[in-house]
Amino acid sequence: MVSARVHFEVFIRRKPGSGWTLEMASEDRALAVTTAEDLMKEGRAVAAKVTKETLDEETREFQTVTILSLGAPDTAKKPKVQENSEPLCVTPQDLYTIHARERIGRLLEAWLERQHATPFELLHRPDLVEQLEASGTDLQHAIQKIAVPEAQARGSTVHELIRVFNGLVERSVDRLMRDAKRGVLPDIDKEGFAAAAERLAKDPDRGYLLGAGVAASIAPARQWSEKVSRLLDLADAAPASGPARSLAISTLEQPLAEILGVKPGLDDILGKGMDLGGNLAAMTRLCACDAVAMLIRIEPSVAKVMPELSPSAQRLAKWLGAEDFIEVRTAFGKRILRELNGPRRLRPGDAAGEIDILRGLAMSLTAAAGKLLPLEDVQAAFSARSKMLVTGDFVEAYLGRDKSAIEEAQALVWMTENVIGAANKRQAGRWLNAVICALRFEKEFRNGEDTAAMRLSVLAGLQRSAARCGLVPEDFIPIQTKLGELGGQIEADARLTAQLAKASAPAIHRLTLLLRLASGEAAPLGPAADRARAEALRLVRQDDTRAELSKAPEQMSAVRELIQQAGLAA
């Protein structure tokens, strides 16, 4: 028996009487419960609940069980008034709306995939309609699948609605076939796309007629990428301005959105074999190419995770970066946001790669915020995704079993730097503090094979990195203090400061080394730096040191800068 897949979803109600909104989804039950409790404590919601979602592998449906409810209970809702008992689509033209096309795509998904066609093409191509009618049961099954839920929702019988939908389909087919026989449908390959758009701009059926011309023009293409290429060729040939251009672009946007909205079409454009993180990175680059290109030039971490786009995808990216296909770009943004808020891992089996791809996506989507997605939605999505990075399961997989204590600390510093959200920062800081305060970490440094100077330098680098993580003082200070204390013990064991003070090297050389220790560059700030600062102050006051410095003016600027960093400047 195949085991069910389970995840947990957190819903909140921000105001009394408002509806439930999904805050996050996770496979970690404890994380979901903690998140709901934190949202209530922080006053970000008046009510919260956690549901357990179990996927039935046979029916492919989720079974929902509420495991936690906090805050104000659900208020009783007034029964909905049934304003219209007629089916949603009553005329052939109703089938051409975006909602109707989306439903047609779901009902006939398998058949359309076999024909390598979109709902837009089915509604505008007589040859596809004939193939569907000749297929036997595909059309009738689709009608039955829509009639059953419609009958339940409207208090009608399934038989009656099947009859209604059959009549609607017959009228739609008759209209398309009749127009094809009469020669009403334009041939834009002969007439020219711009000329056809100008001619039809004022026609009452302009969208339907120009759509038929577009569908016929892309029909010979057998690959999704080729269909997209043909659509972009038509976009290049569209009228320059006016109502005709608006008609042309809005007509092209429909099949383009349908192609990019299905997995086979998107895979054909972006490439197959990528994980979720790779797909999201490619989609981000596709619809925010200018912002991503700028980041790639200045930020190696973005260049590392962003896949290259194929020539056809690069061409599409230029169009999506303009102001013509706004709806397609918006749909991409919503899809990226939905996946980021979902429970799926971006890099399954690669915890370090998960952080890298998340960082690249966060920087790219933040740079493109406003044009692609609202900034607050981007921040909320990455805050929710960051909660997955600070769970015990993820941290255990991230650290692995063969890392040294310093490698674990450096890895956790990188993780802490890349999570966002106050609660997530605190949890990441706890993980980092646990590693640095552990006896294993102290033993590894005090008994290490490297020289004392090298160990102090590593601790100083770790201290500086931890300072950039964005931790609050109560989480940050204990980590810095521990690193400083450990540095003081290593320096005391080796008597490094005393040896430097008594060395036979020139005074200016000894002063430079002491100042590097005192400034936190070569040793962590703390006892070791304090001792080096005191010795450097004693040394700099000596007459022979001042005389030596006066003879080397080229080194004075570097020494002066170190003196300021060490806090010795008067």
Secondary structure as GFF3:
##gff-version 3
##sequence-region A 1 570
A	DSSP	beta_strand	5	13	.	.	.	ID=ss1
A	DSSP	beta_strand	21	26	.	.	.	ID=ss2
A	DSSP	alpha_helix	29	41	.	.	.	ID=ss3
A	DSSP	beta_strand	47	56	.	.	.	ID=ss4
A	DSSP	beta_strand	61	71	.	.	.	ID=ss5
A	DSSP	three_ten_helix	92	96	.	.	.	ID=ss6
A	DSSP	alpha_helix	98	107	.	.	.	ID=ss7
A	DSSP	alpha_helix	109	115	.	.	.	ID=ss8
A	DSSP	alpha_helix	119	124	.	.	.	ID=ss9
A	DSSP	alpha_helix	126	134	.	.	.	ID=ss10
A	DSSP	alpha_helix	138	154	.	.	.	ID=ss11
A	DSSP	alpha_helix	158	182	.	.	.	ID=ss12
A	DSSP	alpha_helix	188	191	.	.	.	ID=ss13
A	DSSP	alpha_helix	193	200	.	.	.	ID=ss14
A	DSSP	alpha_helix	206	218	.	.	.	ID=ss15
A	DSSP	alpha_helix	224	236	.	.	.	ID=ss16
A	DSSP	alpha_helix	242	260	.	.	.	ID=ss17
A	DSSP	alpha_helix	263	270	.	.	.	ID=ss18
A	DSSP	alpha_helix	276	287	.	.	.	ID=ss19
A	DSSP	alpha_helix	289	298	.	.	.	ID=ss20
A	DSSP	alpha_helix	300	305	.	.	.	ID=ss21
A	DSSP	alpha_helix	311	321	.	.	.	ID=ss22
A	DSSP	alpha_helix	326	340	.	.	.	ID=ss23
A	DSSP	alpha_helix	351	367	.	.	.	ID=ss24
A	DSSP	alpha_helix	375	389	.	.	.	ID=ss25
A	DSSP	alpha_helix	392	399	.	.	.	ID=ss26
A	DSSP	alpha_helix	405	418	.	.	.	ID=ss27
A	DSSP	alpha_helix	422	436	.	.	.	ID=ss28
A	DSSP	alpha_helix	439	446	.	.	.	ID=ss29
A	DSSP	alpha_helix	452	467	.	.	.	ID=ss30
A	DSSP	alpha_helix	473	494	.	.	.	ID=ss31
A	DSSP	alpha_helix	496	502	.	.	.	ID=ss32
A	DSSP	alpha_helix	507	518	.	.	.	ID=ss33
A	DSSP	alpha_helix	527	540	.	.	.	ID=ss34
A	DSSP	alpha_helix	543	550	.	.	.	ID=ss35
A	DSSP	alpha_helix	553	565	.	.	.	ID=ss36
###
